[in-house]
Structures are given as structure tokens and as C-alpha cells.
Amino acid sequence: MIRKILPIAICAVFAAGSVHATGFTNGGFEDGDLGGWNQGGDSWYGFPSLPVPASTYAGGPSNNTLMTAGTDPISGANTVYNGNYSVRVNDRSNDYSVSTIDQSVTNYTDTDIYFQWNAVLEASHGLTDSDYFSLTLHDDTTGTDVLTRSYSSASAPGVFINLMNGWYSSGWQLEHIDLTTAGVGGTSLVGNDFTLTLLASDCPYGGHAGYTYLDGFAPVIVPPGAPEPGSLALLGLGLAGLAASRRRKNAA
């Protein structure tokens, strides 16, 4: 019995890896690492002024952390939106640090992109010298930005949740891009190349911190706490393999 099921299970593992092959690699960080993502970072002392292009820090020392389920001590939000892992870009230490993460995908043939983020910013200075974060989904094929999000702690009040302890939080934000109508004039962007980039930074004086959680890049919506699509596919293929094995046994 074990000899018959084991090959099927092994095949299921490899088949699951091919599901959504044109999607973001390790989009929900469910590989248990940051594989597939490029990282960068350094320090920010106010120059250049905001908004600072994430490409400025490409290849520099990053300050990103793979997160497991838990509670963020500042915002009180879950550290993971769905599945088992997320990434925290930068951290809550106020030490001039800035960190980035990005990934590009070619020929993205799914019709939708879903993902989630939660920014946590410590109240600080003005619009050009506060801790901040920025997020961009860029269409590399057309050279246009499909989605941009950018806030400093000076622009967050009234938009983010005021935590009443000198911090602001966006809470988990669900983003959905319908690529069938996301182009200019409602045209389709299905099959184009895309780059997702996120940057989180402290203020330039070493006194206030900013960081952001990122999770769940997938072509389908995944509810909070639910398994990522890759895990669901693996489970489904494994169950299908077991069912097929049982059918063959019964037929014999």
C-alpha cells in the first residue's frame, strides 16, 4: 500500500510547483524563506528627499525578516495575513535604516493579482523627513505604474489608525488588480511583465521607525488565516492521488 501511494505523493509535490507557473515565485513566502525576492537597503539621512526611489538601495544591506504567525507588538495586528509566513520590511528600531524588497514576473497570464500589506509608522516630522513606506506595482511591458501606495507618518494621520501611543497603522490592506481592465482606457494587461517593489524607512534623524508587512501575492483571493494557493493545490493533488490509489486497489 505504501509503495503504491508514495510515487503518487511525490508526483503531487512536483505538480503543485507548476501551478500558476507564471505567477510570483514564493509570493506568499510559504517556502519558509525569502527566495524569489530581491532585497536591498541602507541608511537614510534625508538625502535624497522623499520620495526616494527604491532602486537607490538595490543590492544594499537589507533589514527584512521572515515572519511566522503572531501579534505585532505596536499595531496589535496579526503578523501573517494568510498561510504560515509573511515578510516584515524594515523593523521598529529607529536607527536610520531603510529596506526594500522586489520581484519581477514575465508573461503573467492570470487575470488577477491579490496581495496584502500593513504599514506601521511612528509619528515624527514633516512630509519630506518622516519615516515612510512606498509600494509600486509597475507594468514593465508598457512602462506604467498599475498601482502605487506611499505614506509618511506625516501624511498618515486621518488615513491610518492612530494607535494613541505615537504610532499609526494602516491595518492589513487587501489589494486587488483586475488585469483584464487595468490598462489605459480599460484595456487588458494580461500577459504583460510586472515588478512589485516595497520600501520601508525610518526617519532621517534616527528617532522614529517605520516598517511594513507584506503577504499573499496570488492570482486568487485568500481569506485571512487560510492556506496559500500553493498549499491548497498540494493538498488537493495529494488527495486526488490517494483517491486514485484506492480506485486501483478496489478494481484489482
N, C-alpha and C positions, 0 to 999 in steps of 0.2 A: 504493500500500500504506500509506504513512504517513498519507495523508489519511483513509483508512478507519479506522485504529486510533486516531488521536488523539481524535476525538469520544468514542469508547468509553472511553478512559482518563480523559477529563475527567469523563464521567458517573460513572465508578467513584469518583473522588475525592469528588464530592458525595454519592453514595450511601453511602460509608463514613462520612461525617459524620452520617448519620441512624441508624447502627447504635447500639442501646442509647440512644436519644434521651432516655429518662427517667433515665439514669444521671448520675453526677457528671461535670461538664464538665472536660475535661482531667485526668481522675482520676489518670492515671499521669504527668502532666507531659510527655507525649510531644509536645505542641505546641511544646516548647522554650522555654516561659515559664511564668509562674505565673498565666496567665489563667484566669478562672473561680473563683479563690480570693480570699477577703477576707483581709487581713493587718492586724496590729496589733502594738503593743509599746510599751515604755518602759523605765524603770528600776525596780528593786525594792530597797527599803531595810528590808524586814522588816515593813512595814505596808501593807495588812492582812496578818495572819498566814496561814499555809497552812491549807487550800488557797485560793489566790487565784483568783477567777472569771476566766476568760479575757475575759469581757465588759468587765472593768475596763480593758483595754488596746485596745479596739476603736478602730480608726482612728488609733492612735498610730504612731510611727516603728518599723517592723519591722526585723528583722535576719535575714531569710530569704534563702537562696541556692539557686538552681537548680544542681543537681549533675549532672555527667556521670560516666561510668564511671571508677573509680579506687579507691584504698585509703584508708580513713580512717586518719590518722596515729596516733590514740590507740588505737582498738579493733582495727585491722588488718582490719576487715570491709570488704566492698565498699561503695562509696558509693551504688551503684544496685542495687536488688534485681532488677528485670527491665526490659526495654526499654532506652532510652538515657538517661533522666533520672530524678531524684528531687528532693526538696527537703530542705534541711537547715534546721531551725527553730532559730534562735539559732546561736552558734558557740563555739569553745573559748577565746575571750578572756574573762578573768574581770574584767568591768567593770560589774557590776550589771545587765546587760541582761536583758530578758525579751521574748520574741517569740511571736506567735500566728499561726495560720492556720486558716481555717474555710471551709466551703462548705455550702450548703443545697440540697436537691433536693426537688422536689414530685412526687407521684404516681409513686413509684419502683415500677415494675411487675415488675422482675426478682425472682426468688425468693431470690437470694443476694447478699451483699456480701463481697468479699475485699479485704484490704489488708495492708500490711506496715509495721512501724516498727522502729527501732533507736535506743534511748536510750543516751547516753554521759554519765555523771555523775562529777564529781570529788569524791572523799571530802572531807567538810567538817565540818559541825556537827551540830545535833540535828534532831529531827523537824520542828520549826517554823521553822528558819532555815538550811536547806541548799539547795543547788541542786536543782532538781526538774523533773519534767515531768508533764503530765496529758493524757489523751486521752479524749474522750467522743463516743459516737455517740448522739444524742438523737432520740427519736421525737417530732417536733413535733405530730403528729396526736393522740397520746394524752398527751403531756406527760411521758413517762417516758424514762429512760436505758436504752438497749438494751445498751450496752457502756461500761464505764469502766476506765481504767488510770491509775494515779497512783503515782509513786515519787519519793522524795527520795534523795539519796545516803546519808542516814542509815537509810532503810528498804530500800535496795537490797542490802546485804550478805546473803549467803545466798540471794538470788534472782537477782541479776545475776552476771555473770562478774567475778571480781576480777582485774584486769589486772596486779596486783603493782607498779604504779607510781603509786599514788594515785588510780586511776580504776576505775570499774565500767562494764560494758557489758551490755546485755540481749542483744546479737546481734540479727540480724533475726528478728522475731516475726511469724508469719503469723496474721492474724485472719480468722475465717470466721463470718458471721452467717447462719444459715438462717432467713429471714424467714417461712417457712411455719409455723414453730413458735416464733418468738421472743417472742410476746406473752404476756401473763398467762395462765397455765393452758395454755400451748402453743398459743395462738391465732395466727392469721396476721396479719402486719403488711404484707403485700404491698399496694402501692398507697398506702401512707402517705407522709408528708413526713418527711425526716430532715435533721439538721445534724451534720456531723462537725467537731469542734474539737480542735486540738492546741496545747499551750502548753509552752514550754521556758524555763527561767530559771536565771541564775547565783544564787549565794548573795547575801544582802543586804549583805555586808561587802566586796565587791569582791575576794575572794580565791580563789573557786572557781567553775568554769564548768559549765554543763550545756547539752546540745544533743541534738536528736533528728532522725533521718532518717525521711521518710515517702514511701511509694511505692505504686503499683499498685491504686488503687481501681477495681474492676471486678466485674461480675456472674459472672465465671468465674475459676477459679484459673489463674494464670500462673506457670510454673516460674521459678526464678532464671535470669537471663540471657536468657530468651525474649522475643520481641517482645510488646508490649502488644496487647490485643484489637483496638484500632483499626487498628494496623499490619497485623495478620493479616487483618482484614476488607478493608483496602485492597488488600493483595496478592492475596487471593482474588478480589475483584471484578475486579482488573486482569487476572488470568489467565483469568477467565471471559470477559472482553471479548476478549482475544486469541484464545481458542478459538472464540468466536462469529464473529470476523472470518475465521478460517481456514475455518470451515464454509461461510460465504457465498462465499468465494473458490473453494472446491472445487466448490460447487454451480454456480457460474457457469461 
